[in-house]
């Protein structure tokens, strides 16, 4: 009977006929379909949860998934038992791989391959545990080194070393979080912190889960001030990290006062990220933060209007699509809930035509947000914004929404807005503005 034993951390399968060394078989390509595996690539894997490539001989040709109960047909091909039984149950008397006709539909358990697979997967689990333990220990050591670091250069280097280890390493992130790395990094953001240390701390905080202590530390006026400076003066990567940190603080911390803790300088930095065409990847996180801020309180929305967000967002909307377009209109819809926001949108010459153009263009979500903006400004200023919207083709777009497969509330809002706009036109002129065909009329 074959037996399994572990010798020198290498799994071996012994039988009367052969001795199979799993590590050697994988290295030499015996289990890889003739291709040699690259042990250096596996050793260089950066994430503990990354999947190592499973040898091709372990994969069922039918499901393309690793087998658990391999059986062999009379043609010598091996399959997962349930998959080949399902194949045969459908009356197919051929081998799925070679398409040879089967002279015997019996299946034989492949015990040797099954034990070899069990050994290989056990060895992989052992490697993962060891790698996770090594990475976790390294992360804990780096957190302790950060705690003991002195001087701005020492702290900045300790933060950079920690960040380099944390990127893509789930085990390292977990160990660092348990060691209080988030609170420690947040505590370094103060009135006398250099931009070098602040940038490194923001990079660490962007990849760590933020506990309550860290979130509270980040809401200190000194920390907010430094984040604002980094958003306005930092590199594109630093600004992206700061935006992610602020987004998570606002999203996870409860209370309306959170939005009010954010300074005008910080909001101006976010608007600058939206404006910057050179760093396109910065727009989406900045818009998410602005949307979260707008959802906090009326004072927060007034502050967003005060830093000129409306004009910058409207200007950039022409070149946006997907998430950026949806978030941009979501911010404007939130600002349109306040009188100051509606006045800013109405005063921005391209806002109303842009909203009309967004209807039925990007997505249903984008259509809903743009429609909310149009509703707000046309209701507050019908003679100015309503007429401008109709001249931009609003009536025809609303008819498209009504006839589309959009949600019922969206159709209802479109019908009401269409009725509102029609009050300022003669019937025949409004029909012409709708560009209705004879059939629709």
C-alpha positions in Angstrom: 0.0 0.0 0.0 1.3 3.5 -0.8 2.1 5.6 2.2 2.8 9.3 2.7 5.6 10.6 4.8 7.4 14.0 5.1 11.1 13.9 4.8 13.2 17.1 5.2 10.2 19.3 4.6 9.6 17.6 1.2 6.6 15.4 0.6 7.2 12.0 -1.0 4.8 9.3 -2.2 6.2 5.8 -1.9 4.9 2.7 -3.5 6.3 -0.6 -4.7 6.9 0.7 -8.2 8.2 4.3 -7.7 9.1 7.1 -5.4 7.7 10.5 -6.3 9.1 13.7 -4.8 6.5 16.4 -5.1 8.9 19.3 -5.0 11.1 17.7 -7.6 8.2 16.7 -9.8 6.8 20.3 -9.8 10.3 21.7 -10.4 11.1 19.4 -13.2 7.8 19.9 -15.0 6.4 16.4 -14.4 3.2 18.0 -12.9 3.1 21.0 -15.1 2.1 19.5 -18.5 5.8 19.4 -19.6 6.6 23.0 -18.6 8.9 23.6 -15.7 7.6 25.6 -12.9 9.4 28.7 -11.8 10.2 28.5 -8.0 11.6 32.0 -8.0 8.3 33.4 -9.1 6.5 31.7 -6.3 9.0 32.9 -3.8 8.6 36.4 -5.0 4.9 36.5 -4.6 4.0 39.6 -2.7 0.6 38.7 -1.3 0.0 35.8 1.1 -3.4 35.2 -0.4 -2.2 35.0 -4.0 -3.0 31.7 -5.7 0.0 29.6 -6.7 -0.4 28.0 -10.1 -1.9 24.6 -9.7 -0.1 21.9 -11.8 -2.0 21.1 -15.0 -2.2 17.4 -14.2 -4.4 18.3 -11.1 -7.0 20.1 -13.3 -10.1 18.4 -14.6 -10.3 18.8 -18.3 -14.0 19.2 -18.1 -14.5 21.8 -15.4 -11.0 23.3 -15.5 -11.0 23.2 -11.7 -8.6 21.2 -9.4 -9.9 17.7 -8.8 -10.7 16.2 -5.5 -11.7 12.7 -6.5 -9.8 11.8 -9.7 -10.8 8.8 -11.7 -9.3 7.4 -14.9 -11.1 6.2 -18.1 -10.1 3.2 -20.2 -8.4 5.7 -22.5 -6.0 6.7 -19.7 -7.4 10.2 -19.3 -8.2 11.4 -15.7 -11.2 13.4 -14.7 -13.1 14.5 -11.6 -15.5 11.7 -10.8 -18.7 13.8 -10.7 -17.9 15.6 -14.0 -17.2 12.4 -16.0 -20.2 10.6 -14.5 -22.4 13.5 -15.6 -20.8 13.3 -19.1 -21.5 9.6 -19.3 -25.0 10.0 -18.0 -25.8 12.2 -21.0 -25.2 9.2 -23.2 -21.8 10.4 -24.5 -19.6 7.3 -25.0 -16.5 9.2 -25.9 -13.5 10.5 -24.0 -14.0 14.3 -23.6 -10.3 15.0 -24.2 -9.4 12.7 -27.1 -13.0 12.1 -28.4 -12.1 8.4 -28.7 -15.0 6.0 -28.4 -15.1 4.2 -25.1 -15.0 0.4 -25.2 -15.7 0.4 -21.4 -17.5 3.1 -19.4 -16.1 2.0 -16.1 -14.0 4.5 -14.1 -11.0 3.6 -12.0 -10.0 5.7 -8.9 -6.6 7.3 -9.4 -5.3 6.9 -5.9 -1.7 7.8 -6.7 -2.7 11.1 -8.2 -5.1 11.8 -5.4 -2.5 11.3 -2.7 0.0 13.4 -4.7 -2.6 16.2 -4.9 -3.2 16.0 -1.2 0.5 16.3 -0.5 1.0 19.2 -2.9 -1.9 21.2 -1.5 -0.8 20.5 2.1 2.7 21.7 1.2 1.2 24.9 -0.3 -0.8 25.6 2.8 2.3 25.1 4.9 4.2 27.6 2.7 1.4 30.1 3.0 1.3 29.9 6.8 5.0 30.3 7.0 5.0 33.3 4.7 2.1 34.9 6.6 4.0 34.4 9.9 7.2 35.8 8.4 5.4 38.8 6.9 3.4 39.4 10.1 6.5 39.3 12.2 8.3 41.7 9.9 5.3 44.1 10.0 5.2 44.0 13.8 8.9 44.8 13.9 8.6 47.7 11.6 5.7 49.2 13.6 7.9 48.9 16.7 10.8 50.6 14.8 8.4 53.4 13.8 7.4 53.8 17.4 11.1 54.2 18.4 12.1 56.3 15.4 13.5 59.8 16.1 13.9 62.8 13.9 12.0 63.5 10.7 14.3 61.5 8.5 14.1 58.5 10.8 10.3 58.6 11.0 9.9 59.1 7.2 12.2 56.1 6.5 10.4 53.9 9.0 7.0 54.9 7.4 8.3 54.2 3.9 9.6 50.8 5.0 6.3 49.9 6.6 4.3 51.1 3.5 6.5 49.1 1.2 5.7 45.9 3.2 2.0 46.6 3.5 1.2 47.1 -0.2 -0.6 43.9 -1.3 0.2 42.0 1.9 -3.0 41.0 3.8 -1.0 39.4 6.6 1.2 42.4 7.0 -1.8 44.8 7.1 -3.5 42.7 9.7 -0.4 42.5 11.9 0.3 46.2 11.5 -3.3 47.1 12.4 -3.2 44.9 15.5 0.0 46.6 16.5 -1.6 50.0 16.4 0.1 51.3 13.3 -2.9 53.4 12.1 -3.1 55.3 15.4 0.6 55.7 15.5 0.8 57.1 11.9 -2.2 59.4 12.5 -0.6 60.8 15.7 2.5 61.9 13.6 0.3 64.4 11.7 0.7 67.6 13.6 1.5 71.3 13.3 5.3 70.7 13.1 5.3 67.6 10.9 7.3 68.0 7.7 5.7 67.2 4.4 8.1 64.3 3.9 6.8 62.6 7.1 3.2 63.6 6.4 3.3 62.1 2.9 4.8 58.9 4.1 2.2 58.7 7.0 -0.7 59.3 4.5 0.6 56.5 2.3 0.5 54.1 5.3 -2.9 55.3 6.4 -4.3 54.8 2.9 -3.7 51.0 3.1 -4.5 50.4 6.8 -8.0 49.9 8.3 -8.7 53.0 10.5 -9.8 52.3 14.0 -11.6 54.8 16.1 -8.4 56.2 17.7 -6.9 56.8 14.3 -10.0 58.5 12.9 -10.2 60.8 15.9 -6.6 61.7 15.6 -7.1 62.5 11.9 -9.9 64.9 12.8 -7.7 67.1 15.0 -7.3 70.6 13.5 -3.5 70.1 13.2 -4.0 66.9 11.2 -6.7 68.4 9.0 -4.4 71.3 8.3 -1.5 69.1 7.3 -3.7 66.9 5.1 -5.0 70.1 3.4 -1.4 71.3 2.7 -0.6 67.9 1.2 -3.7 68.0 -0.9 -2.8 71.4 -2.3 1.0 71.0 -2.6 1.8 67.3 -2.6 2.6 65.0 -5.5 -0.2 63.2 -7.4 0.4 60.1 -5.4 0.4 61.9 -2.1 -2.9 63.7 -2.9 -4.5 60.4 -3.9 -3.5 58.9 -0.6 -4.8 61.9 1.4 -8.1 61.8 -0.5 -8.5 58.1 0.3 -7.8 58.7 4.0 -10.3 61.6 4.2 -12.9 59.6 2.4 -12.6 56.7 4.9 -12.7 59.1 7.9 -15.9 60.7 6.6 -17.5 57.5 5.6 -16.7 55.6 8.9 -17.0 58.3 11.5 -20.5 59.1 12.7 -22.0 62.5 13.4 -22.8 65.6 11.3 -19.9 67.5 12.9 -17.4 65.5 11.0 -17.9 67.3 7.7 -17.6 70.6 9.6 -14.2 69.7 10.9 -12.9 69.8 7.3 -11.3 73.1 6.5 -11.9 75.3 3.5 -8.3 74.7 2.5 -8.8 70.9 2.5 -11.9 71.2 0.4 -10.1 73.6 -1.9 -7.4 70.9 -2.3 -10.0 68.3 -3.3 -11.4 70.7 -5.9 -7.9 71.2 -7.2 -7.7 67.5 -7.6 -10.9 67.6 -9.6 -9.5 70.4 -11.8 -6.1 68.8 -12.4 -6.2 67.3 -15.9 -2.7 65.9 -15.6 -3.7 63.4 -12.8 -6.9 61.9 -14.1 -6.9 59.1 -11.5 -7.2 61.7 -8.7 -10.7 63.0 -9.8 -12.7 60.0 -8.8 -11.5 59.8 -5.1 -11.8 63.6 -4.8 -15.4 63.5 -6.1 -16.2 60.6 -3.6 -15.0 62.7 -0.7 -16.9 65.8 -1.9 -20.1 63.7 -2.2 -19.6 62.3 1.3 -19.0 65.8 2.7 -22.1 67.1 1.0 -24.1 64.4 2.7 -23.1 65.5 6.1 -24.7 68.9 6.7 -25.9 72.2 5.2 -22.8 74.0 6.4 -20.6 71.4 4.7 -22.5 71.9 1.4 -22.2 75.6 1.8 -18.4 75.2 2.3 -18.1 73.1 -0.9 -20.0 75.8 -2.9 -17.7 78.5 -1.3 -14.5 76.8 -2.7 -15.8 76.9 -6.2 -16.6 73.3 -6.7 -19.6 73.9 -9.0 -17.7 75.6 -11.8 -14.8 73.2 -11.7 -17.0 70.1 -11.8 -19.1 71.5 -14.6 -16.0 72.3 -16.6 -14.6 68.8 -16.3 -17.9 67.0 -16.9 -17.5 67.3 -20.6 -14.6 64.8 -20.7 -15.9 62.4 -18.0 -17.7 59.2 -18.3 -18.6 56.3 -16.0 -17.9 56.7 -12.3 -16.5 60.3 -12.5 -19.6 61.5 -14.4 -22.0 59.8 -12.0 -20.1 61.2 -8.9 -19.8 64.6 -10.5 -23.6 64.9 -11.0 -24.2 63.4 -7.6 -22.2 66.2 -6.0 -24.1 68.8 -8.0 -27.4 67.2 -7.1 -26.5 67.4 -3.4 -25.4 71.0 -3.7 -28.7 71.8 -5.6 -30.6 71.1 -2.4 -29.4 74.4 -1.0 -30.2 77.9 -2.2 -26.5 78.8 -2.6 -25.8 75.7 -4.6 -28.8 76.3 -6.9 -27.6 79.9 -7.4 -24.1 78.7 -8.2 -25.4 76.1 -10.7 -27.7 78.6 -12.4 -24.9 81.2 -12.6 -22.6 78.7 -14.3 -23.5 79.1 -18.0 -22.7 75.6 -19.0 -24.3 73.7 -16.1 -27.9 73.5 -17.5 -26.9 72.5 -21.0 -24.5 69.9 -19.6 -27.3 68.5 -17.4 -29.6 68.2 -20.4 -26.8 66.4 -22.4 -26.2 64.0 -19.5 -29.8 62.6 -19.7 -29.9 59.1 -21.2 -26.2 59.4 -22.1 -24.0 57.7 -19.4 -26.1 55.6 -17.2 -29.5 55.6 -15.4 -27.8 56.7 -12.2 -26.2 59.6 -14.0 -29.6 60.5 -15.6 -31.2 60.5 -12.2 -28.6 62.9 -10.7 -28.7 65.2 -13.7 -32.5 65.2 -13.6 -32.4 66.1 -9.9 -30.2 69.1 -10.7 -32.5 70.2 -13.5 -35.5 69.9 -11.3 -33.9 72.0 -8.5 -32.8 74.9 -10.7 -35.8 74.9 -13.0 -38.2 75.0 -10.1 -36.3 77.8 -8.3 -35.7 79.8 -11.5 -38.1 78.6 -14.2 -38.0 81.6 -16.4 -34.2 81.6 -16.6 -33.1 78.0 -16.2 -36.3 76.4 -17.5 -36.1 78.3 -20.8 -32.4 77.7 -21.1 -33.0 73.9 -20.6 -35.7 73.7 -23.2 -33.6 75.6 -25.7 -30.8 73.0 -25.0 -33.2 70.2 -26.0 -34.7 69.2 -22.6 -38.2 68.4 -23.8 -37.0 65.8 -26.3 -34.7 64.2 -23.7 -37.4 64.0 -21.1 -39.6 62.3 -23.6 -36.9 59.7 -24.1 -36.7 59.1 -20.4 -40.4 58.7 -20.2 -40.4 56.1 -23.0 -37.3 54.3 -21.8 -37.0 51.4 -19.4 -35.9 53.6 -16.5 -37.3 53.3 -13.0 -40.9 54.6 -12.4 -39.8 57.5 -10.1 -37.4 58.7 -12.8 -40.2 58.7 -15.4 -42.6 60.5 -13.0 -40.0 63.2 -12.3 -39.4 63.6 -16.0 -43.1 64.0 -16.7 -43.5 66.6 -14.0 -40.5 68.6 -15.2 -41.8 68.4 -18.8 -45.1 69.9 -17.6 -43.4 72.6 -15.7 -41.3 73.7 -18.7 -44.4 73.7 -21.0 -46.0 76.4 -18.9 -43.8 79.1 -20.5 -44.4 78.2 -24.1 -47.3 78.3 -26.5 -48.6 74.8 -27.2 -47.5 74.7 -30.9 -44.1 76.2 -30.1 -43.5 73.7 -27.2 -44.4 70.8 -29.5 -41.8 72.1 -32.0 -39.3 72.3 -29.1 -40.0 68.7 -28.3 -39.1 67.7 -31.9 -42.0 65.2 -31.8 -42.7 63.0 -34.8 -46.2 62.8 -36.2 -46.7 59.4 -34.7 -45.8 60.6 -31.2 -48.0 63.7 -31.5 
